[in-house]
Amino acid sequence: MPEDLFTTLSLTPATLLLLIALAALLESLAFVGLLLPGVALLFGLAFAAGSAGVDLVDCLLAGLVGAILGDGISFQLGRHAAPWVRQLRWIRRHPEWLNRSEAFFQRWGGLSIVTGRFVGPIRPIIPFIAGSCRMPPLRFMGYNLFSALGWAPLYLLPGYLTGMGIQTLPKPLIPLLWSLAVIIFMLLALQQTHRYLHPQSGLYQYCRQHLPAGWQPAPTLMLIFTAILFTSMTLLSLSEPGQYLNRQLLPPLQQLGAQLPLWTLATTLLGDPAICAALALITALYGHWRHRQKQAWGVLIGVGTSLLLNYLLKLLFALPRPDGAALTTFSFPSGHAAAITALVGLSVVWVVHNRHHSVRHLTYLLVAPVILLVALSRPMLGVHWPLDIVAGCAEGLAIAAVYRLWLYRHPAEHQVPIAWLLLLLGTAMLYSGARLSIAAGLYLS
């Protein structure tokens, strides 16, 4: 499968190495690296290289050369063109880019080139600052080479080793690993994009200029992404290639679920529509009576909308579940995946919507595994096709994005304790434990 794929895409080993070097260069290039989702891009290219059997040393050398060249060009740009670059309109609109990097460089000197390569917001700017501050070129190149020696393995090895695993896996597991790699790539791309969508970033300002008034960049881009994702999953599920993909991905997931039946079942119960609706109601009441926030009712409305929409979509598409499934209702999209995504997404959006961007970003990252685990538990139990859960997650995320857009216009004055999210998770886990023996009779009999 990997060989056929690379033949189709014309991705020869030399092409992959060139792309890795180019991605590493752009990731390290002054100001350009701020806008590029380099982590996701390098993971995907390294994964492709590992699965194609490209030599690891060659991959690391390509990344090393690209990183050294990127920092070297940035250094020369700062050394010879700093006054001109500083007068560019889009640079002057974001003085914090240079201010933070200059403060970091003044404090740590040459060590800032080493440590700064691994610090996201200032990584591509430190070499530019070093050049503008007239650091000796030979001294800079020493720090540049030393830091790149650690940077290349850190950024490339995870993707390369994951891709290399394809060559040693049993053939039935190869489609699953490819699918997981695609999912990881999309999640990394979303994470990197959201990370740079804070109000001070150039990407944020660019989106604001090109979006209609009142449409905030982050939720608008998420809404567009989820709409495309749901449409793609729908078209795939209705097509022969999508059905073939489902048939290839389901057995290894079922085998994994069979190894951990009780854990899989306990996880899937966290997404039961009944408990999701109950927790949404509790959240609405808590927000209204404890914090005087009418915004909390949006969580209940959103979860209710997700459940109703999911029911209507199942009737519309009327796609059957996998053979031998414990449930007999229609399959597409997954109700559990939609319910848990809507509940978690809406609750988190409400709790952190009036906090700093970095807090929101970190909270989104911490709750994402809950959604992924519950969604994956459905095909692991054999009651949903893999494409069902992707569509269900897209449905829930789209509703959360709409809610976030509304909260931008109607924010709450006071913050809600983030600990409320832990209380919701704890309550859902108690429900799961209480229902485990009853559910085992349905799912595991």
VORO-383921 format. One record per residue (C-alpha): residue in one letter; x, y, z; residue number from 1. Coordinates in Angstrom, 1 decimal. Example, Ala and Ser with C-alpha at 12.3 -4.5 7.8 and 13.67 -1.06 7.14 Angstrom:
BEGIN
{'A', {12.3, -4.5, 7.8}, 1}
{'S', {13.7, -1.1, 7.1}, 2}
% end
This chain:
BEGIN
{'M', {0.0, 0.0, 0.0}, 1}
{'P', {2.7, 2.6, 0.9}, 2}
{'E', {4.6, 1.9, -2.3}, 3}
{'D', {1.5, 2.3, -4.5}, 4}
{'L', {0.6, 5.5, -2.7}, 5}
{'F', {4.0, 7.1, -3.2}, 6}
{'T', {4.1, 6.0, -6.8}, 7}
{'T', {0.7, 7.7, -7.4}, 8}
{'L', {1.9, 10.9, -5.7}, 9}
{'S', {5.3, 10.8, -7.4}, 10}
{'L', {6.9, 11.2, -4.0}, 11}
{'T', {10.4, 9.7, -4.6}, 12}
{'P', {12.9, 9.6, -1.7}, 13}
{'A', {14.7, 12.5, -3.2}, 14}
{'T', {11.5, 14.5, -3.4}, 15}
{'L', {10.6, 13.7, 0.2}, 16}
{'L', {14.1, 14.8, 1.4}, 17}
{'L', {13.8, 18.0, -0.5}, 18}
{'L', {10.4, 18.7, 1.0}, 19}
{'I', {11.7, 18.0, 4.5}, 20}
{'A', {14.5, 20.4, 4.0}, 21}
{'L', {12.2, 23.0, 2.6}, 22}
{'A', {9.7, 22.6, 5.5}, 23}
{'A', {12.5, 22.9, 8.1}, 24}
{'L', {13.9, 26.0, 6.4}, 25}
{'L', {10.5, 27.7, 6.3}, 26}
{'E', {9.7, 26.6, 9.9}, 27}
{'S', {13.0, 28.4, 11.0}, 28}
{'L', {12.7, 31.4, 8.7}, 29}
{'A', {12.1, 34.8, 10.3}, 30}
{'F', {8.4, 35.7, 10.6}, 31}
{'V', {7.4, 33.0, 8.1}, 32}
{'G', {7.7, 30.4, 10.8}, 33}
{'L', {5.1, 32.2, 12.9}, 34}
{'L', {2.4, 31.4, 10.3}, 35}
{'L', {3.5, 27.9, 9.2}, 36}
{'P', {2.0, 24.9, 11.0}, 37}
{'G', {5.5, 23.4, 10.9}, 38}
{'V', {5.0, 20.7, 13.5}, 39}
{'A', {2.2, 19.1, 11.6}, 40}
{'L', {3.9, 19.5, 8.2}, 41}
{'L', {7.2, 18.0, 9.4}, 42}
{'F', {5.3, 15.1, 11.1}, 43}
{'G', {3.5, 14.3, 7.9}, 44}
{'L', {6.6, 14.4, 5.7}, 45}
{'A', {8.6, 12.4, 8.2}, 46}
{'F', {5.8, 9.8, 8.4}, 47}
{'A', {5.8, 9.6, 4.6}, 48}
{'A', {9.6, 9.2, 4.6}, 49}
{'G', {9.5, 6.5, 7.2}, 50}
{'S', {6.8, 4.5, 5.5}, 51}
{'A', {8.6, 4.8, 2.2}, 52}
{'G', {11.8, 3.4, 3.6}, 53}
{'V', {13.9, 6.5, 3.2}, 54}
{'D', {17.1, 6.3, 5.2}, 55}
{'L', {16.7, 7.9, 8.7}, 56}
{'V', {20.2, 9.6, 8.5}, 57}
{'D', {19.2, 11.2, 5.2}, 58}
{'C', {16.0, 12.5, 6.7}, 59}
{'L', {17.8, 13.9, 9.8}, 60}
{'L', {20.4, 15.5, 7.5}, 61}
{'A', {17.7, 17.1, 5.4}, 62}
{'G', {16.0, 18.5, 8.4}, 63}
{'L', {19.4, 19.6, 9.8}, 64}
{'V', {20.4, 21.4, 6.6}, 65}
{'G', {17.0, 23.1, 6.3}, 66}
{'A', {17.0, 24.3, 9.9}, 67}
{'I', {20.6, 25.7, 9.6}, 68}
{'L', {19.8, 27.5, 6.4}, 69}
{'G', {16.5, 28.9, 7.8}, 70}
{'D', {18.3, 30.3, 10.8}, 71}
{'G', {21.2, 31.4, 8.7}, 72}
{'I', {19.1, 33.4, 6.3}, 73}
{'S', {17.2, 34.9, 9.2}, 74}
{'F', {20.5, 36.0, 10.7}, 75}
{'Q', {21.7, 37.6, 7.5}, 76}
{'L', {18.4, 39.3, 7.1}, 77}
{'G', {18.7, 40.8, 10.5}, 78}
{'R', {22.4, 41.7, 9.9}, 79}
{'H', {21.9, 43.5, 6.6}, 80}
{'A', {18.2, 44.4, 6.3}, 81}
{'A', {16.9, 44.9, 9.8}, 82}
{'P', {15.9, 48.6, 9.4}, 83}
{'W', {14.0, 47.9, 6.2}, 84}
{'V', {12.3, 44.8, 7.7}, 85}
{'R', {11.2, 46.8, 10.8}, 86}
{'Q', {9.5, 49.4, 8.6}, 87}
{'L', {7.3, 46.8, 6.8}, 88}
{'R', {3.6, 47.6, 7.6}, 89}
{'W', {2.7, 44.1, 8.9}, 90}
{'I', {5.8, 44.0, 11.1}, 91}
{'R', {5.0, 47.5, 12.6}, 92}
{'R', {1.5, 46.3, 13.4}, 93}
{'H', {3.0, 43.6, 15.7}, 94}
{'P', {5.8, 45.2, 17.7}, 95}
{'E', {5.4, 42.4, 20.3}, 96}
{'W', {7.1, 39.9, 17.9}, 97}
{'L', {10.4, 41.8, 18.0}, 98}
{'N', {10.0, 43.1, 21.6}, 99}
{'R', {9.7, 39.7, 23.2}, 100}
{'S', {12.5, 38.3, 21.1}, 101}
{'E', {14.8, 41.2, 21.8}, 102}
{'A', {14.1, 40.9, 25.6}, 103}
{'F', {14.8, 37.1, 25.4}, 104}
{'F', {18.1, 37.7, 23.5}, 105}
{'Q', {19.3, 40.5, 25.8}, 106}
{'R', {18.7, 38.2, 28.8}, 107}
{'W', {20.3, 35.0, 27.5}, 108}
{'G', {22.7, 36.1, 24.7}, 109}
{'G', {24.0, 33.2, 22.6}, 110}
{'L', {22.1, 30.6, 24.6}, 111}
{'S', {18.8, 32.2, 23.4}, 112}
{'I', {19.6, 30.8, 19.9}, 113}
{'V', {19.8, 27.3, 21.4}, 114}
{'T', {16.8, 27.5, 23.7}, 115}
{'G', {14.8, 29.8, 21.4}, 116}
{'R', {14.7, 27.2, 18.6}, 117}
{'F', {12.4, 25.2, 20.8}, 118}
{'V', {10.2, 28.1, 22.1}, 119}
{'G', {7.3, 28.5, 19.7}, 120}
{'P', {6.4, 32.3, 19.6}, 121}
{'I', {10.0, 33.5, 19.3}, 122}
{'R', {11.7, 30.5, 17.5}, 123}
{'P', {11.9, 32.1, 14.0}, 124}
{'I', {12.7, 35.6, 15.2}, 125}
{'I', {15.7, 35.1, 17.5}, 126}
{'P', {18.2, 34.6, 14.7}, 127}
{'F', {17.0, 37.8, 13.1}, 128}
{'I', {17.5, 39.6, 16.4}, 129}
{'A', {20.9, 38.1, 16.7}, 130}
{'G', {21.9, 39.5, 13.3}, 131}
{'S', {20.5, 42.9, 14.0}, 132}
{'C', {22.4, 43.0, 17.3}, 133}
{'R', {25.7, 42.4, 15.3}, 134}
{'M', {26.5, 39.0, 16.9}, 135}
{'P', {29.7, 37.7, 15.2}, 136}
{'P', {28.7, 35.3, 12.4}, 137}
{'L', {31.1, 32.5, 13.4}, 138}
{'R', {29.7, 32.6, 16.9}, 139}
{'F', {26.2, 32.5, 15.6}, 140}
{'M', {26.9, 29.6, 13.4}, 141}
{'G', {28.2, 27.6, 16.3}, 142}
{'Y', {25.0, 28.1, 18.3}, 143}
{'N', {23.0, 27.5, 15.1}, 144}
{'L', {24.6, 24.1, 14.3}, 145}
{'F', {24.5, 23.0, 18.0}, 146}
{'S', {20.7, 23.8, 18.3}, 147}
{'A', {19.8, 22.2, 15.0}, 148}
{'L', {21.5, 19.0, 16.0}, 149}
{'G', {18.9, 18.6, 18.7}, 150}
{'W', {16.0, 20.2, 16.8}, 151}
{'A', {16.0, 17.8, 13.8}, 152}
{'P', {15.6, 14.5, 15.7}, 153}
{'L', {13.0, 16.1, 18.1}, 154}
{'Y', {10.8, 17.2, 15.2}, 155}
{'L', {11.3, 14.4, 12.7}, 156}
{'L', {11.7, 11.2, 14.7}, 157}
{'P', {8.1, 10.8, 16.0}, 158}
{'G', {6.7, 11.0, 12.4}, 159}
{'Y', {9.5, 8.9, 10.9}, 160}
{'L', {9.3, 6.1, 13.5}, 161}
{'T', {5.5, 6.0, 13.2}, 162}
{'G', {5.8, 5.7, 9.4}, 163}
{'M', {8.5, 3.1, 9.7}, 164}
{'G', {6.2, 1.0, 11.8}, 165}
{'I', {4.1, 0.3, 8.7}, 166}
{'Q', {6.8, -1.9, 7.3}, 167}
{'T', {6.7, -4.2, 10.3}, 168}
{'L', {3.0, -4.3, 11.0}, 169}
{'P', {0.7, -7.1, 9.8}, 170}
{'K', {-1.0, -6.0, 6.5}, 171}
{'P', {-4.5, -5.6, 8.1}, 172}
{'L', {-3.1, -2.9, 10.5}, 173}
{'I', {-1.6, -0.7, 7.7}, 174}
{'P', {-4.8, 1.1, 6.8}, 175}
{'L', {-5.4, 1.8, 10.5}, 176}
{'L', {-2.0, 3.3, 11.0}, 177}
{'W', {-2.3, 5.5, 7.9}, 178}
{'S', {-5.7, 6.7, 9.1}, 179}
{'L', {-4.3, 7.5, 12.6}, 180}
{'A', {-1.4, 9.4, 10.9}, 181}
{'V', {-3.9, 11.5, 8.9}, 182}
{'I', {-5.9, 12.2, 12.1}, 183}
{'I', {-2.7, 13.2, 14.0}, 184}
{'F', {-1.7, 15.5, 11.1}, 185}
{'M', {-5.1, 17.2, 11.2}, 186}
{'L', {-5.0, 17.6, 14.9}, 187}
{'L', {-1.5, 19.1, 14.9}, 188}
{'A', {-2.5, 21.4, 12.1}, 189}
{'L', {-5.6, 22.6, 14.0}, 190}
{'Q', {-3.5, 23.0, 17.2}, 191}
{'Q', {-0.8, 25.0, 15.4}, 192}
{'T', {-3.4, 27.2, 13.7}, 193}
{'H', {-5.3, 27.9, 16.9}, 194}
{'R', {-2.1, 28.6, 18.7}, 195}
{'Y', {-1.4, 31.5, 16.4}, 196}
{'L', {-4.9, 32.9, 16.3}, 197}
{'H', {-4.5, 35.1, 19.3}, 198}
{'P', {-5.6, 38.8, 18.8}, 199}
{'Q', {-2.0, 40.0, 18.5}, 200}
{'S', {-1.0, 37.6, 15.7}, 201}
{'G', {-0.7, 38.5, 12.1}, 202}
{'L', {-2.8, 35.5, 11.1}, 203}
{'Y', {-5.6, 36.8, 13.3}, 204}
{'Q', {-5.4, 40.3, 11.9}, 205}
{'Y', {-5.4, 38.9, 8.3}, 206}
{'C', {-8.5, 36.8, 9.0}, 207}
{'R', {-10.3, 39.7, 10.6}, 208}
{'Q', {-9.7, 41.8, 7.5}, 209}
{'H', {-11.1, 39.2, 5.1}, 210}
{'L', {-13.9, 37.8, 7.2}, 211}
{'P', {-17.3, 39.5, 7.5}, 212}
{'A', {-17.7, 41.8, 10.5}, 213}
{'G', {-18.5, 39.8, 13.7}, 214}
{'W', {-17.1, 36.5, 12.4}, 215}
{'Q', {-14.1, 35.8, 14.7}, 216}
{'P', {-11.3, 33.8, 13.0}, 217}
{'A', {-10.9, 30.8, 15.3}, 218}
{'P', {-14.5, 29.6, 15.5}, 219}
{'T', {-15.2, 30.6, 11.9}, 220}
{'L', {-12.3, 28.5, 10.6}, 221}
{'M', {-13.4, 25.6, 12.8}, 222}
{'L', {-16.9, 25.9, 11.4}, 223}
{'I', {-15.6, 25.8, 7.8}, 224}
{'F', {-13.3, 22.9, 8.7}, 225}
{'T', {-16.0, 20.8, 10.3}, 226}
{'A', {-18.4, 21.5, 7.5}, 227}
{'I', {-15.9, 20.2, 5.0}, 228}
{'L', {-15.0, 17.3, 7.2}, 229}
{'F', {-18.6, 16.2, 7.7}, 230}
{'T', {-19.4, 16.6, 4.0}, 231}
{'S', {-16.3, 14.5, 3.1}, 232}
{'M', {-17.3, 11.8, 5.6}, 233}
{'T', {-20.8, 11.7, 4.2}, 234}
{'L', {-19.7, 11.4, 0.6}, 235}
{'L', {-17.2, 8.7, 1.6}, 236}
{'S', {-19.7, 6.7, 3.6}, 237}
{'L', {-22.1, 6.7, 0.7}, 238}
{'S', {-19.4, 5.6, -1.8}, 239}
{'E', {-17.8, 2.2, -2.5}, 240}
{'P', {-14.2, 3.5, -1.6}, 241}
{'G', {-15.5, 4.7, 1.8}, 242}
{'Q', {-17.3, 1.5, 2.5}, 243}
{'Y', {-14.1, -0.4, 1.6}, 244}
{'L', {-12.1, 1.9, 4.0}, 245}
{'N', {-14.6, 1.2, 6.7}, 246}
{'R', {-14.3, -2.6, 6.2}, 247}
{'Q', {-10.5, -2.3, 6.3}, 248}
{'L', {-10.4, -0.2, 9.5}, 249}
{'L', {-13.1, -1.9, 11.6}, 250}
{'P', {-11.5, -5.3, 12.2}, 251}
{'P', {-8.2, -4.1, 13.8}, 252}
{'L', {-10.2, -1.7, 16.0}, 253}
{'Q', {-12.5, -4.5, 17.1}, 254}
{'Q', {-9.5, -6.7, 17.9}, 255}
{'L', {-8.1, -3.9, 20.1}, 256}
{'G', {-11.5, -3.5, 21.8}, 257}
{'A', {-11.6, -7.3, 22.4}, 258}
{'Q', {-8.3, -7.0, 24.3}, 259}
{'L', {-9.7, -4.4, 26.7}, 260}
{'P', {-13.5, -5.0, 26.7}, 261}
{'L', {-14.4, -3.5, 30.1}, 262}
{'W', {-12.2, -0.4, 29.6}, 263}
{'T', {-13.7, 0.1, 26.1}, 264}
{'L', {-17.2, -0.2, 27.5}, 265}
{'A', {-16.6, 2.1, 30.4}, 266}
{'T', {-15.2, 4.7, 28.0}, 267}
{'T', {-18.1, 4.5, 25.6}, 268}
{'L', {-20.6, 5.0, 28.5}, 269}
{'L', {-19.2, 8.5, 29.0}, 270}
{'G', {-20.8, 9.4, 25.7}, 271}
{'D', {-24.2, 8.0, 26.4}, 272}
{'P', {-26.7, 10.6, 25.1}, 273}
{'A', {-28.7, 10.4, 28.3}, 274}
{'I', {-25.8, 11.3, 30.6}, 275}
{'C', {-24.6, 14.0, 28.1}, 276}
{'A', {-28.1, 15.6, 28.1}, 277}
{'A', {-28.3, 15.4, 31.9}, 278}
{'L', {-24.8, 17.0, 32.4}, 279}
{'A', {-25.7, 19.7, 29.9}, 280}
{'L', {-28.9, 20.5, 32.0}, 281}
{'I', {-26.9, 20.5, 35.2}, 282}
{'T', {-24.4, 22.9, 33.6}, 283}
{'A', {-27.1, 25.2, 32.5}, 284}
{'L', {-28.7, 25.3, 35.9}, 285}
{'Y', {-25.3, 25.7, 37.6}, 286}
{'G', {-24.4, 28.6, 35.4}, 287}
{'H', {-27.7, 30.3, 35.7}, 288}
{'W', {-28.3, 30.1, 39.4}, 289}
{'R', {-24.7, 30.1, 40.7}, 290}
{'H', {-23.1, 32.6, 38.4}, 291}
{'R', {-26.1, 34.4, 36.9}, 292}
{'Q', {-25.0, 33.5, 33.4}, 293}
{'K', {-27.7, 33.0, 30.8}, 294}
{'Q', {-24.9, 32.0, 28.5}, 295}
{'A', {-24.8, 28.6, 30.2}, 296}
{'W', {-28.1, 27.6, 28.6}, 297}
{'G', {-26.3, 27.5, 25.3}, 298}
{'V', {-24.6, 24.2, 26.5}, 299}
{'L', {-28.0, 22.6, 27.0}, 300}
{'I', {-29.4, 24.0, 23.7}, 301}
{'G', {-26.3, 22.9, 21.8}, 302}
{'V', {-26.3, 19.3, 23.2}, 303}
{'G', {-30.1, 19.1, 22.6}, 304}
{'T', {-29.5, 20.3, 19.0}, 305}
{'S', {-26.8, 17.8, 18.5}, 306}
{'L', {-29.0, 14.9, 19.7}, 307}
{'L', {-31.9, 16.0, 17.5}, 308}
{'L', {-29.8, 16.6, 14.5}, 309}
{'N', {-28.1, 13.3, 14.9}, 310}
{'Y', {-31.4, 11.5, 15.0}, 311}
{'L', {-32.6, 13.2, 11.9}, 312}
{'L', {-29.3, 12.5, 10.0}, 313}
{'K', {-29.6, 8.8, 10.9}, 314}
{'L', {-33.0, 8.7, 9.4}, 315}
{'L', {-31.9, 10.6, 6.4}, 316}
{'F', {-29.0, 8.5, 5.4}, 317}
{'A', {-30.3, 5.2, 6.9}, 318}
{'L', {-26.9, 3.5, 6.8}, 319}
{'P', {-26.7, 0.1, 8.5}, 320}
{'R', {-24.4, -0.7, 11.4}, 321}
{'P', {-21.6, -3.3, 11.0}, 322}
{'D', {-22.6, -6.9, 10.8}, 323}
{'G', {-23.1, -8.4, 14.3}, 324}
{'A', {-23.4, -5.1, 16.0}, 325}
{'A', {-25.2, -5.1, 19.4}, 326}
{'L', {-27.4, -2.2, 18.3}, 327}
{'T', {-30.0, -2.3, 15.5}, 328}
{'T', {-30.6, 1.4, 14.8}, 329}
{'F', {-29.0, 3.3, 11.9}, 330}
{'S', {-25.3, 4.0, 12.1}, 331}
{'F', {-24.3, 7.3, 10.5}, 332}
{'P', {-23.3, 9.6, 12.1}, 333}
{'S', {-22.3, 8.2, 15.6}, 334}
{'G', {-24.6, 9.6, 18.3}, 335}
{'H', {-22.1, 8.9, 21.1}, 336}
{'A', {-19.3, 10.7, 19.2}, 337}
{'A', {-21.6, 13.7, 18.5}, 338}
{'A', {-22.9, 13.8, 22.1}, 339}
{'I', {-19.6, 13.7, 23.8}, 340}
{'T', {-18.0, 16.2, 21.4}, 341}
{'A', {-20.9, 18.6, 21.8}, 342}
{'L', {-21.0, 18.3, 25.6}, 343}
{'V', {-17.2, 18.6, 26.1}, 344}
{'G', {-16.9, 21.3, 23.4}, 345}
{'L', {-19.7, 23.4, 24.6}, 346}
{'S', {-18.9, 23.1, 28.2}, 347}
{'V', {-15.2, 24.0, 27.7}, 348}
{'V', {-16.1, 26.9, 25.4}, 349}
{'W', {-18.5, 28.3, 28.1}, 350}
{'V', {-16.0, 27.9, 30.9}, 351}
{'V', {-13.0, 29.5, 29.2}, 352}
{'H', {-14.5, 31.8, 26.6}, 353}
{'N', {-13.6, 34.9, 28.6}, 354}
{'R', {-10.1, 33.9, 29.6}, 355}
{'H', {-6.7, 34.5, 27.9}, 356}
{'H', {-6.1, 32.8, 24.6}, 357}
{'S', {-3.3, 30.7, 26.0}, 358}
{'V', {-5.6, 29.3, 28.7}, 359}
{'R', {-8.2, 28.4, 26.2}, 360}
{'H', {-5.7, 26.8, 23.9}, 361}
{'L', {-4.3, 24.6, 26.8}, 362}
{'T', {-7.7, 23.6, 28.0}, 363}
{'Y', {-8.8, 22.5, 24.5}, 364}
{'L', {-5.7, 20.4, 24.3}, 365}
{'L', {-6.3, 18.7, 27.6}, 366}
{'V', {-10.0, 17.8, 26.9}, 367}
{'A', {-9.4, 16.5, 23.3}, 368}
{'P', {-8.3, 13.0, 24.5}, 369}
{'V', {-11.7, 12.5, 26.2}, 370}
{'I', {-13.5, 13.1, 22.9}, 371}
{'L', {-11.1, 10.9, 21.0}, 372}
{'L', {-11.3, 8.0, 23.4}, 373}
{'V', {-15.1, 7.9, 23.6}, 374}
{'A', {-15.3, 8.2, 19.8}, 375}
{'L', {-12.8, 5.4, 19.2}, 376}
{'S', {-14.6, 3.1, 21.7}, 377}
{'R', {-17.6, 2.8, 19.3}, 378}
{'P', {-15.8, 1.0, 16.4}, 379}
{'M', {-13.8, -0.9, 19.1}, 380}
{'L', {-17.1, -2.3, 20.3}, 381}
{'G', {-18.1, -3.0, 16.7}, 382}
{'V', {-21.3, -0.9, 16.9}, 383}
{'H', {-20.1, 1.9, 14.5}, 384}
{'W', {-18.1, 2.2, 11.4}, 385}
{'P', {-14.9, 4.4, 11.7}, 386}
{'L', {-16.3, 7.1, 9.3}, 387}
{'D', {-19.4, 7.3, 11.6}, 388}
{'I', {-17.4, 8.6, 14.5}, 389}
{'V', {-15.4, 11.2, 12.4}, 390}
{'A', {-18.7, 12.6, 11.2}, 391}
{'G', {-20.2, 12.6, 14.7}, 392}
{'C', {-17.2, 14.5, 16.0}, 393}
{'A', {-17.5, 17.0, 13.2}, 394}
{'E', {-21.1, 17.5, 14.0}, 395}
{'G', {-20.4, 18.2, 17.6}, 396}
{'L', {-17.5, 20.6, 16.9}, 397}
{'A', {-19.6, 22.5, 14.4}, 398}
{'I', {-22.2, 23.2, 17.1}, 399}
{'A', {-19.5, 24.2, 19.6}, 400}
{'A', {-18.0, 26.6, 16.9}, 401}
{'V', {-21.4, 28.3, 16.4}, 402}
{'Y', {-21.8, 28.7, 20.2}, 403}
{'R', {-18.3, 30.2, 20.4}, 404}
{'L', {-19.3, 32.8, 17.7}, 405}
{'W', {-22.3, 33.7, 19.8}, 406}
{'L', {-20.3, 34.1, 22.9}, 407}
{'Y', {-18.0, 36.6, 21.2}, 408}
{'R', {-21.0, 38.8, 20.9}, 409}
{'H', {-22.5, 38.0, 24.3}, 410}
{'P', {-19.6, 37.2, 26.7}, 411}
{'A', {-20.1, 36.7, 30.4}, 412}
{'E', {-18.7, 39.2, 32.8}, 413}
{'H', {-17.4, 36.8, 35.4}, 414}
{'Q', {-15.3, 33.6, 35.0}, 415}
{'V', {-16.5, 30.2, 35.9}, 416}
{'P', {-14.1, 27.9, 37.8}, 417}
{'I', {-12.3, 25.5, 35.4}, 418}
{'A', {-12.8, 22.9, 38.1}, 419}
{'W', {-16.4, 22.6, 36.9}, 420}
{'L', {-15.1, 20.6, 33.9}, 421}
{'L', {-13.4, 18.1, 36.3}, 422}
{'L', {-16.7, 17.8, 38.2}, 423}
{'L', {-18.5, 17.0, 35.0}, 424}
{'L', {-16.0, 14.3, 34.1}, 425}
{'G', {-16.2, 12.8, 37.6}, 426}
{'T', {-20.0, 12.6, 37.4}, 427}
{'A', {-19.8, 11.0, 34.0}, 428}
{'M', {-17.3, 8.4, 35.3}, 429}
{'L', {-19.6, 7.6, 38.2}, 430}
{'Y', {-22.4, 7.1, 35.8}, 431}
{'S', {-20.2, 4.8, 33.7}, 432}
{'G', {-19.3, 2.7, 36.7}, 433}
{'A', {-22.9, 2.4, 37.8}, 434}
{'R', {-24.0, 1.3, 34.3}, 435}
{'L', {-21.1, -0.9, 33.5}, 436}
{'S', {-22.6, -4.3, 34.4}, 437}
{'I', {-25.9, -3.5, 32.7}, 438}
{'A', {-24.2, -2.3, 29.6}, 439}
{'A', {-22.0, -5.4, 29.5}, 440}
{'G', {-25.1, -7.5, 29.0}, 441}
{'L', {-25.9, -5.5, 25.9}, 442}
{'Y', {-22.5, -4.9, 24.3}, 443}
{'L', {-20.5, -7.9, 25.4}, 444}
{'S', {-22.9, -10.7, 25.5}, 445}
% end
